[in-house]
């Protein structure tokens, strides 16, 4: 386990070196946060209590989304392009010869990256949003801990999804189409555009059952104390269940892929 802890720490340090990119990310998240916040304000003025949120909760949801955008990889896990490129060039053969498990190695990289993104790109936009708007914040200190646990589970689910996307490169000459589908799915079904509780009828019920809900909707509801007590246990079970299912699917797909390592382009 020390190996994977070292890989995670290395991932954290790697992304910490990109100071200009981090500053640009904070700026972008903040700008989009303001745009979404004013859009939500107009919408909630017309429909108070929409989706079960009051105005302060809806605004908090916006800034939680900006804080978790990079942390939970709503629009990309941050590693899939590199892994897919290594498959195409044949460098994946080197990875498979390492005395380390491929899936755990990249999970460690993703955990290190997400930890930095939460601190580097998550805290600042959330703080700016709290200063600029009247946000609903947790009333109980332990809610912050519960929120971080939910975020951690969301990070694992996100990795599992993007790992499956990356493995598609073993069969596809160009995985750009799969990446785009995953990107659109993550943006829409995570609740990035609107809370999933706003989605009507069967669409909302299905959306709330999909793994992408674990990336934003679920952590946001934990933060807003919509899920407490035994319901919080069920929330963690939902996220952990998807994590186990998707990681197991990745393990199976990895075994099939590495059994027939097809080097594309070299």
N, C-alpha and C positions, 0 to 999 in steps of 0.2 A: 504493500500500500504506500510505502514511502516514495516509490517511483512515481506513482500517479499524483501524489501530493506535490512532488517536485515539478511534475509536468504542469499541474494547475498553477503553481506559483510562477512558473516560467511564462504561462499564458497571461497571467496578470501583469507581469513585468513587461512583456512584449507589447501589450496594448497601452501600457502606461507611458511608453516612449513616444507615442504619437500624440504629442501635446496639442499641436495645431489642429489635427483632425478631431481631437476631443473637444476643443474650444468651438470648432465649427459645428460639431454635433450638438453641443449645448445651445448654441445660437439658433440652430435650425429647430430643435425641439421646442425652444422657448417661443419662437415666432409662430410655429404651427399650434402651440398651446394657446396662444392669444387668439389666433384665428378661430380655433375650435371653441374656445371659451365664449367668445362673443356670439358664435353661431348657436351654441347651446343656450345662451341667455335669451336669445330671440325665440328659440323653439320652446323653452320652458316658460317664457312669458305667456305664450299662446296656449301651452298645455301644461299647467302646473301639476306636479306630481307624476309626470310622464315616466313610465317604467318603474314606478315605485320610489323615485328619487325626488327630493325637493331640490331647490336651486343650488344650495350650498353643496349638496351631495353630488349633483350633476357636474358642478364645476370641479369638485375634488376628483371625480372620475376622469375628467379630461386630463388633469395634470398627473394622475397616477398612470394614465396611458402613455404620456410622454416620458415618464420616468422608467417605464417598463418596455418601451419600444425597442431599445437596443438590448436591454438586460435579458428579456425573454425571447429575443429574436423574432418579433412579430413579422418582420419583413425580411428575415434572413438570419441564419444561425451564426454567420461570420466565419465558418470553417468549410462549408460545403463546396465553395468554388475551389479552394485549395485542394481538398480531397479529390474532387472530380478531375482536376488537372493532373494530379499525381496518378490517377487511374489511366488517363489518356496517354501520358508520357511514358508510363511503365515504371515510374518511381514507386508505385504502390508495392512492387516486388520487394523493395528495400524495407518498406514498413512491415511487410509480412515476415521478414527474417528477423525482426527485432524480438528480443525476449520479453515482449509485452503484447497484451491483447489489443487488437486494432480498435475495437469499440470503446474499451475503457480508456485508451490513450486519447482518443478524440473527445470523449466525454470530459476528461480532465482538462483538456485545452478549453473546451466550451465553458466549464465551470469557472476557470480562471478568468476568461474573457468576461463572463457575465458579472462576476464579482467586481471587476474594474468598471464595467459599464454602469452598474448600479451606483457606485460611488462617484465615478467621473462624469457620467451623463445623466444620472437619475436624480441625485440630490439637488443640484443647482436649479434645474427647471421647476422642480416641486417647490423649492424655497421661494423662487421668484413668483410662482403662481399663488402661493400662500400670502405673499406680501401685496400682490396686486388685486386679489379677489377674496371674497369671504368664503373660504373652503370649510367643509365639514371635516374635522380631524377627530381621531379616536379619543374617546372619553376615558378609556381604561388603558393604563400603561402596557398591560400584557397584550393588548391588541397589536402593538407594534411587533412583538415577538411572533404572534400568530401570523401576522402579515408576512414577515420574513420567511417563515416556514413555508407558507403558501407560494411565495415567490420562488424559493428554492425548488419546490416540486414542479413549478411551472417551467423553470429552467431545464429540468431533466426531461420533461415532456417535449419541450421545444427541441432539445438536442435529438431526442429519439425520432421526431418527425423529420428533421433536416438530415439526419444520418441515413434514413431510408431514401430520401431524395438524392443524396450524394451517391449512394450505392447504385442508383439507376445508371450511372456512367459505365458500369461493367457491361451493360447491354446496349446502351444508346450511344451513337456516335456524338450526339450533342444533347446534353441534358438541360439546355436552356428552357425548353418547353415545360419540363417537369418543375424546374425552379420557378417559372412564372406562375404555374398553377398553384404551387405551394405558397408563393408570395401573396397571390390574390386570396387564397383560402385563409391564410393567416390574418390578413388585413380585415377581411369581412367577418369571419366566424369567431375571431377572438373578441370582437366587440370594440375594435379600434375606432370604427366610424361612429357607431352608436351602441349603447349598451344592449346586450342580447335580450334583456327584459323588455325592450321596446319592440322587438320583432314580433309580428302578429302570428297567432294560431300555431299551426303545425311547424312552420318555419322556425319560430322561436323555440319550440320544444326540442326540435332536432338540433338546432344550433347550440343549445345549452348542454346537449349530451355529447357533442363532438370534442375531440381532444384540445382544439384551439381555445375552447372556453377556459382551459386551465392556465392560459398564458396571461390573460388580462381580466376577464369578467370575474372569475373566481377570486383572485387576489384582491381585486377592487372591492368586492362585496365583503371580504374579510376585513379590509381596512376600514370600510364604512360601517362595520359592526352589524351587517345584515345577516351574518352567519356566526352564531355563538353557541356555546354549550355543545350538546350532542350533535347539533347541525354542523358545527365546525369539524367534528370527528368525521362525519359523513363527507364533508368537503375534502378533507385530506385523503379519505379513502377513494374518492372519485379521481383526484389527481394522481395518487399513487397507483391506482388501478390502470389508468391509461399509460403511465410511465412503464409499468411492468409489461403490459401488452405490447407496446410499441418497441421497447427494448428487446423483448423476446423475438418480435418480428424482425428487428434489425439483426439479431444474432443468427436467425435462420437464413436470412438473405445474405449475410456476410459469409456463412458457411458455404452456401450454394455458389456465391460469386468467386470466392477464393479457390474453390475446387476446380474452377475452369478459367483461372485468371486470363482474361483476354486483354492483351495490350493493344490499345487503339493508338495508332499514329507512331508506333515505335516498338 
